[in-house]
């Protein structure tokens, strides 16, 4: 009988190269998958942060407008300002100004519970500006609510339930019943928000008559 020949098993060079190529392909696929996952998480975080900013702005507007009061105020120049007014004159004037109640005074400071509030659109930002005093005081530093704002369109609902593109009150203490704000931002779909406004006086008839 012939002696048995012991054969040693092993990989050829071609098999080793093929294995290395497969390993490299799997590694590249893993890196791409990880990169896409990180990018998707970053996009999701940006989107969630943006949604949170819109929610914070909506909350501030809802709280302010819901507690609006028919209080006629004075400007820094001493002129009278209606209880609620709105302008669409670029960045030189606020888009809305009114007086709200319910201003908390946790520090027991010598100030009223009323607060004059303005909303501005300047340099691509929606800003909220408040005043320490309702009449004649200088405004505080504005707080930015939203960035990358292209345009803001407002509509106002009157006591008859009709929506107006502009609010021009026929009496100085008249206020809208609701406000609709459509915000257009760079790279984002337009968002339309609606807010109830605190109760105000009834609109007086334009012509005089016998009092009831």
C-alpha positions as a printed Julia matrix, in Angstrom:
212×3 Matrix{Float64}:
   0.0     0.0    0.0
   1.11    3.52  -0.8
   1.68    5.76   2.17
  -1.08    8.36   2.69
  -0.23   11.84   1.55
  -1.1    14.55   4.05
  -2.6    17.55   2.36
  -2.76   20.91   4.16
  -5.88   23.0    3.51
  -5.48   26.79   2.86
  -6.54   29.83   0.82
  -5.19   30.69  -2.52
  -4.11   34.26  -3.3
  -7.17   34.82  -5.48
  -9.52   33.68  -2.72
  -7.79   36.0   -0.27
  -8.12   38.96  -2.62
 -11.8    38.22  -3.19
 -12.39   38.04   0.57
 -10.59   41.35   1.1
 -12.63   42.98  -1.68
 -15.9    41.78  -0.12
 -14.8    43.04   3.29
 -13.89   46.42   1.81
 -17.27   46.69   0.08
 -19.07   45.89   3.33
 -16.98   48.47   5.19
 -17.74   51.16   2.59
 -21.45   50.32   2.73
 -21.38   50.54   6.52
 -19.67   53.94   6.44
 -22.2    55.26   3.91
 -25.08   53.91   5.97
 -23.69   55.49   9.11
 -23.15   58.8    7.32
 -26.69   58.81   5.97
 -28.03   57.99   9.42
 -26.1    60.87  11.01
 -27.24   63.24   8.25
 -30.86   62.15   8.66
 -30.65   62.65  12.43
 -29.24   66.14  11.9
 -32.05   67.01   9.5
 -34.63   65.65  11.92
 -33.12   67.71  14.74
 -33.23   70.86  12.62
 -36.83   70.16  11.7
 -37.82   69.51  15.31
 -36.03   72.68  16.45
 -37.85   74.63  13.74
 -41.21   73.19  14.78
 -40.44   74.04  18.4
 -39.63   77.63  17.42
 -42.97   77.93  15.59
 -44.74   76.49  18.64
 -43.01   78.98  20.95
 -43.93   81.89  18.69
 -47.51   80.63  18.49
 -47.65   80.31  22.27
 -46.41   83.87  22.78
 -48.92   85.27  20.29
 -51.77   83.24  21.74
 -51.0    84.4   25.3
 -50.62   88.05  24.28
 -53.65   88.31  22.01
 -55.84   86.21  24.3
 -55.28   88.74  27.1
 -55.47   91.89  24.98
 -57.44   94.71  26.61
 -59.08   97.81  25.08
 -56.55  100.21  26.58
 -55.6   103.33  24.63
 -51.91  104.1   25.16
 -49.49  106.94  24.56
 -46.36  106.74  22.44
 -42.96  108.05  23.46
 -43.84  111.31  21.7
 -47.0   111.66  23.81
 -49.49  110.98  21.02
 -52.43  108.65  21.56
 -52.34  105.18  20.01
 -55.47  103.05  19.48
 -56.0   100.03  21.68
 -55.1    97.77  18.74
 -53.44   98.78  15.53
 -51.54   97.17  12.71
 -49.27   98.48   9.95
 -47.77   97.07   6.8
 -45.16   99.72   6.18
 -41.98   97.7    6.02
 -39.54   97.48   8.91
 -40.02  101.03  10.19
 -43.13  100.26  12.23
 -44.43   97.2   14.08
 -46.91   94.93  12.32
 -49.05   94.86  15.49
 -49.29   96.82  18.71
 -51.72   96.39  21.58
 -51.94   96.26  25.36
 -52.37   93.02  27.24
 -53.33   92.23  30.82
 -52.25   89.48  33.15
 -48.59   90.53  33.3
 -47.15   88.6   36.23
 -45.21   90.6   38.8
 -43.31   87.94  40.71
 -40.75   90.45  41.96
 -43.43   92.82  43.31
 -42.02   95.66  41.21
 -43.7    99.09  41.06
 -45.4    98.57  37.71
 -48.91   97.84  36.43
 -50.28   94.45  35.42
 -50.83   95.83  31.91
 -48.12   95.53  29.29
 -47.78   97.12  25.87
 -46.64   94.59  23.28
 -45.36   95.04  19.74
 -44.56   92.52  17.02
 -42.0    93.49  14.39
 -40.64   91.93  11.22
 -37.08   93.16  10.75
 -34.09   91.75   8.9
 -35.75   88.38   8.41
 -36.83   88.02  12.04
 -40.17   88.03  13.81
 -39.55   89.97  17.02
 -41.57   90.61  20.16
 -40.99   93.87  21.98
 -42.49   94.87  25.32
 -42.68   98.07  27.36
 -42.19   98.41  31.09
 -44.9   101.1   31.17
 -47.94  101.41  28.95
 -47.65  105.15  28.38
 -44.6   106.98  27.08
 -41.93  104.49  28.13
 -39.05  103.27  25.98
 -39.32   99.73  24.71
 -37.2    96.86  25.97
 -34.77   94.95  23.79
 -36.77   92.85  21.31
 -36.79   89.06  21.58
 -36.48   87.04  18.37
 -39.25   84.47  17.93
 -38.55   83.24  14.38
 -35.68   83.51  11.92
 -35.53   83.46   8.11
 -38.89   85.24   7.79
 -39.66   86.44   4.27
 -43.11   87.89   4.83
 -45.99   87.95   7.28
 -49.57   88.5    6.16
 -52.26   89.43   8.68
 -56.03   89.27   8.59
 -58.45   90.45  11.24
 -61.95   89.21  12.05
 -64.42   91.88  13.05
 -67.54   91.65  15.21
 -69.65   90.67  12.17
 -67.45   87.65  11.5
 -65.86   89.11   8.36
 -62.12   88.92   7.72
 -60.29   92.14   6.84
 -56.85   92.47   5.31
 -56.26   95.65   7.29
 -57.39   96.83  10.71
 -58.46  100.45  10.65
 -60.71  100.91  13.7
 -63.5   103.46  13.55
 -63.15  104.01  17.29
 -59.89  104.07  19.26
 -60.76  101.26  21.69
 -62.1    98.82  19.08
 -60.33   95.49  18.76
 -60.65   92.57  16.34
 -62.23   89.33  17.49
 -59.46   87.18  16.01
 -56.16   87.52  14.17
 -54.87   85.29  11.38
 -51.13   85.3   10.7
 -49.55   83.61   7.68
 -45.78   83.28   8.03
 -43.6    82.64   4.99
 -40.03   81.58   5.68
 -37.06   80.71   3.5
 -37.07   77.04   2.57
 -40.21   76.28   4.59
 -43.87   75.95   3.65
 -46.15   78.8    4.69
 -47.71   78.4    8.13
 -51.09   79.93   8.96
 -51.94   80.57  12.62
 -55.16   81.89  14.1
 -55.61   83.47  17.51
 -58.55   84.68  19.52
 -58.33   88.23  20.84
 -59.45   89.27  24.29
 -62.95   90.74  24.52
 -63.35   94.41  23.72
 -66.15   96.95  23.49
 -68.91   96.69  20.93
 -68.61   98.75  17.8
 -70.64  101.92  18.12
 -72.99  102.87  15.29
 -71.57  105.41  12.89
 -74.59  107.68  13.09
 -75.94  109.04  16.33
 -79.27  107.9   17.66
 -81.33  107.64  20.78
 -79.53  105.82  23.56
 -81.03  102.64  24.95
